[in-house]
Amino acid sequence: MKKYFLSLLFLSLSVIALTAQTQYNRYGMKLVQTDGVYSVADAQKYTVDLNSLPEVLVPYKPVLECIDDEAVKTVVAEDVVYKTSKFGQELHMVVYKALKPKAPVVFFFHGGGWKGGSYKTSAAFFKTLAGKYGVTVVSMQYTFATVKGAKMEDAVKDCYDGVEFVAQNADNFGVDASRMGFFGSSAGAHLSAMCSLHFPQTVAYVGYYGSYDLGLSMSIYAPESDVKKHAIYDDFLCGWDPAYIDSQAPAKLLRNPSALANKKLDFKSVLFVGTQDITISPENAFIYEKVMREAGLKDVEICCYENITHYMFNSSFANEIYQKTIDFFTKTLTPGFKTVDVAEFAKVIENGGVTVLDVRTYEEHKEGHIPGTDFNFDVLEDSFSKLAAGALPKDKPVALYCRSGNRSKKAARILVEKGYEVVELGTGFKGWAQAGKEVKK
């Protein structure tokens, strides 16, 4: 396996040029060399006793064994312009396309304090996801805080528009836009979190050392005492207006359902954080975890690394974090069920030995349903999982359908996780009726 080092790593909130002079130890702490002797930069800011840490003054380069050589060679990165911003800037995305049709898609947003970084980062990792694991990756550019007149809402809207662009051109990109994942690092974790809350198609979210509580993050990253850095965000944060900052913060939005247009959200999350993140504070992740659980998003995991900094992709845990991301996305986004057309669905029912389930509302079911339907449980009701588990026998496959094929995929994923074998009608009851099949009322 070829070794991939720092050039493949994620850019973080405080952008550091990865030159020969930039060194990190195994904890992701930046090292400074003076007269051939290393010391830890900003040592006074760390809460851990640095003298107690082994190899704290030894430069370290992580080895990424999870990178797949063949995928790196064969996956083509396609650079696409997805919009021209209102500031006249062409905004690009790089698409790392999986070879299989209707591939799941994940959207990545880079870090850099909303003022730097590159959407072309981490190509080898993204090619591995696409080429080896069949997950298409879209890495996106967005408006920076340094653009005159730009506000944070402009960067957020760019991200929304980019996702919409891919969804509207899903066939051209070969993706299934009904099951999306989002991930990002630092400032990019903030933007990807905003997207995960905006799009009901969200199935999975991964955040690396994310800025979820903006008030907390910015008080540390760009405090008033740092006059030059603080001034960069004057326009971007509407004069540092607390109400505006909260309106752009995922941790605050989740506490305000009306701000999310009362969307019914249901996705899994993993939050990566290091206890020695002196850039924005590890408390961000724990605040967001608490808020997510309170909002009903209970399937959230925190991966907390002791003594690791904001620059965890320069640490000894880099390969583990990449691999956990791969495992999470492949498990969560790979459907695990079979989608069939009307003719095949009819054969499945005709052959018998299956439980037929309508996952629409009771009102829709009364208006017309497929003959032989055994149960009708509304997948959008909180009681769906409990009702299904209590009524559906596990020794028989479940053949399910909804109106047009969207809700049925959600139901299928829930049942697959509970151990059911599932066949789903891709075009839904609408397709069944349009094909002239019998309808029962």
N, C-alpha and C positions, 0 to 999 in steps of 0.2 A: 504494500500500500504506500503510495507516494505521500510524503509529509507536507501538510499545508500549514503555514505559520501565520504570522501576524497580518500579512497582506490580505487575508481573507476575512478578517474580523470585523464585527459591527462597529460603526461609528457611534459614539455616545454623545450625551448632551454637551459636554465640554470637549470640543473637537481638538484632538491632538494629532499633529502630523507624525506618522509612524516612520520616522527617519532612523538612521543608524544611531543617533544620539539619544533617542527616546527609549528608555528601558523601564520595564516593570518587573516587580518580583512576583512570586507565585500567588500572591493575594490580590494582584491587580493594583498595587500601590506604585506610583511613579517614583523612579529612582533618579537622583541627581548625582553626577560624578564630578568631583573636584579633586584635582591632583591625583587622579587614579583611585580615589576612595569614594565609595558609594554611600549615600545617605538617603533617607526617605523624604520626599517632598511633602511639605505641609504636615510634618510629623506631629506637630502640636494639636492638630485637629482630630486625630484619631483617639477613640476612647479606649482602645486596647493598649496594653503595655507592649510596645513594639519589641522590647528586648526579650519578651517571652515567646516570640514567634520564631520558629526555626527558619533559616534561610531568608530572613527578612531583607538582607542586603545583597542577595544573590540574584542577578538578572535571570529572567525566566521567559521562555518562548513555548507556548502551548502547541501540542501536536494534535491535529484534527484527523483522527483515524476514521471518523464517520464519513469523510468525503469520498465519493465514488469516482475513481479515475475515469472509467468509461463514460459516465454521465458528463463529466467535465469536458471530455473531448467531443462528445456527440451532440449535446443539447445546444441549440442555437439561441442566442439572446436576440430578441427582436425589439428594437427601439421604435416606439410609436409616439407621435404627438397626439395627446388626447384632448387638449383645449388650448386656447389662447386666453390668458387671464385678462381681467379688466385693466391690468397695468401694461398690457401689450406684450407680455412674455409668453413664448411658446412653452408649454409644460409637457414633459415627456414621461413615459413609463417604459420600463424594460419588462418584456414578457418572456418568461422561461417556460415554454410550452411542453406539457406532458404529451407523449405520443398517443396514449389511448383516448378514444372519443369520450365526450361528456365527462371530462376529468374534473375533480373537485378543484377549486381555486382558492388560493390564499393571497392576501394583499399585505405587502410589507411597506412600512414607513420608517425611514432612517432617522437617527438622532442628529443632534448638532445644535441644540438650543433654539430651534426654529429660525436659526440664522446661518446655518452652514450644514455641511455634510453632503453626501452624494447618493442619489438613487441608484447608482451603478455599483454600490458596495456588495460584498458577500456573494459574488457570482458563483463561486464553486459550491457553496452550500445550497444556493437556490437551484443550480443545475442538478445537484444530487437529489433534491426533493422531486424535481420534475422527471429526471431520467431514470432514477432507480425506484422511486416510490409512486410515480404516477400522479403527482400533485402539481398543477400549474401554479407558478409564482409570478405575481405582478409587483414590481418594485417601483414606487411612484415619486415623482418630483412634485413639489408644492411651493407656494409663495413664501418667501422668507421675511422675517421681521425687518430686515435691512432695506426692503423695497419701500420707497417713499409712499406714505399714505396707507400702507398695508396694516390690516388688523388681524388678530388671531382668527377671527371668524372667516377671513379670506382663505387662510391656509386650510382650515377645516372644510370649507366648501369645496376647495380644490380636490381634497381627498374624496368627498362625497361624489363629486362630478366624475372623477376617475373611475370609481367603482361602478357608477351608473353607465359609463361608457363601455366598460367591459361587459356588464350585464346586458346592455342593449345589443351588443355584438357577440353574444355568447357563442353562437354557431360558428362565427369566423375564428374565434379564439379556441374553439373546441372544448368549452367548459360548461359545467352545470352550475348556472348561477343561482340555483335554488339552495345550494349548500356552500356557504362562504366561510372562510377563516380569515382572521386579521391578526397581525403581529407587528411589533415594532420595538425599538430601543429608545428609552429615555423620552425625549420630545416626541419621537415617533411612536412610542408606546401610548402617549397621550392621544395622538391623532388616530391611531388604530383603535384605541378604546372608544373614542367618539364615534368612529364608524361602526363598531360592534353594537353600540346602542342605537344607532340610526337605522340600520338595516335589519329587518326581521328575518332575513335569510341567514343571519349569523348562526353558525353552528359551533365555532371554536374561536377562542381568543387566547393569545399568548403575549404577555408583557414582560419586557426585560427592563428592570430598574426604572419603572415608569413614573411619570409626573402626573398623578391622578388628582391630587389636591393642589391646584395651581397656586393658591395663596401660600401654602406651606413651601412648595418647591421654589417659587420665585423669591421668597424671603431669604432663602439660603443661597440660591444660585446667583441672583442679581440683587443683593441687598442695597439699601440706600447708601450705605457707606462706600460701596463700589460705584462711584459716581459715573464713570465711563460706561460700565456694563449696564447699570440701571437705566441710563438714558436711552440705550438702544431700544428698550421696550416701551418707551413713553407712548408712542402712537399705537403700537401693536396691542397694548393692553388698555387703550383708551384712558391714558393719563393715570394708569395704575388704579382705576376705579374698582373697588372690591366687588361690587355687584356685577360688573362686566366680567371680571376674572372668574367669579363663581359660575357665570352663565356658560363659560367655556371649559368647565372642569368636570370630568366624568364622575368624580366622587360626589359632587354637588348635584349634578343632573339626575342621578339615580334616586336622590331623595325627593325629587320633584316630578312625579309621573306626568303632570300636565306639560312640562317642558319637553317631554319625550313623546308628546301626542298620545299618551297612554298606550304606547306600543306594548304588546305582550311579548316579552323577551324570554328566550329559553336557549341558553348556550353554555358550553363548558369553558372553563378558564384555567390557565396556569400563570401564576405571577412569580417571576424570578427576582430575587433581591439579595443583596449582601448586607451584613450587619454593619459594615464600615463604609457605607455609602455617604461620604461627606459632601457630595455634590448636590443632592436634593433631599436627602434623608430617607432611610429605609422605612420610616413610618408611613410613607406614601402607600406602600403595598398593603400594610396591615389595616390602614384606614379604608382602602378600597375593598379589601376582602370583606370587612365588616359591613360596609354599605351594600355590597353585592348580595350578601346573604340576607340582609334585611329586606332587600328588594325582591327576594325570591329566587335569585340566581345562586343556588346553594351548592352547585357542583363546581366549586372553585378550590384550587390547590395552591398553596404557597410553597415554593422551593426556596428556603432561606439558607444562605451559605455563611457560616461563621467566619468572621474576620476578612470577608471578601468585600471589595470596594465597588464603586460604580462601574469600573472597568473590568467586569467579570469575564469578558471575552479575552482578556489578557492574562487570566488567572489559570490555575491548575484545574479548574472545573470547566473550562471552555468546551472540551469535547463532550463531557457529560451533558452540558446544557443543550448543545446542538442535538445530541442523540435523543434527549428527552423531548425536544421540540418535534423531531421527526416522528417519534413513537406516538406522541399526542395527536399530531395532525393526521397521521395515517389511520390511527384507531378511530378517531372522532369523525373524520371526513369520509372515510371509505364506507359506503352504505351498508354492506353486509346483507343486502336483500336484492332480489331480482325484479327488475322493471320489465313488464311485458306489454304487448299491444292487445287490442281488443280480441283478435282471433285466438291468441294464445291464452288469454285470460278466460275466454269462454271454454276452451278445452280443459283448462285446469279445473273449472267448476264441474264440467261434464264428466270428467274422469272420477270425480268424487274423492273422498278422503281428505278434504280440506275444510277449514272453517272460514266462511265468507263474512267479512266485516265491513260495514259502511261506517266511515269515520266522519261523516258530515253531521250537521245538526239534525235534531229530531224532525224539525219542520221540513227540511230538505228531503229527508228520508220519506216522509209521508207523501210528498208530492210525486215521488217516483223513485224506485230503486231496482237493483238487479235481482231477478228471481233467484231464490236459493240463499238470499242473505240471512245469515244466522243471528247476527247481532248488529246493533247500531249504537256506537259510543262516540260522542263528539270529542275529537282529539284536542280541541281548543279548551275543553273544560279541565280544570285542575284534577278532577276525579278520574280522568281517562286511564291513567296508568294503573290505578288500583282496581278499577272496574274490569279492565282487560285481563289483568293478571288473575282475577278471581273467577272469570268466566271462560276464558279461552283455554282449551286443553293443549298441553305442550307436546302431546304425541302426534299432533296433526299440524301440517303447515297452515298458515293463515293467508288467505287471499283477500286483500283489502283494496278499497277504492275511496276516493273523495269526489269532488265535483270535476276538477280539471287536472289533478295530478300533483298539486303542491302540498296540501295537508296530508295526503297519503304518505308522502315521503317522511314527513315528521313522525307520523304514527309508526311507520315501518322501522325507523331508527329506534324509537322507544321500545318496540317489541323485540327487535334484534338484541338489544342490550339485556333484555329479560330472558333471552335464550330461545326465542321463537324462530322458526324458519318462515320467511315471509316472501310472498309474491305480491307485487304492487301493480295496479293498472295505471300505466303511464299517462294516458289521456283522460282518465277518470270517467265518471258517469256520463259526462258530456260527450266524450268520444264514443262511449257505448251506445248512447241514444242516436248519435249522428250516423253510426254504422248500421242503424236499422235493427239493432238487437231488441229483444223483448224487454219491456219495462213493466214492472209490477207496481201497483198503487194500493 
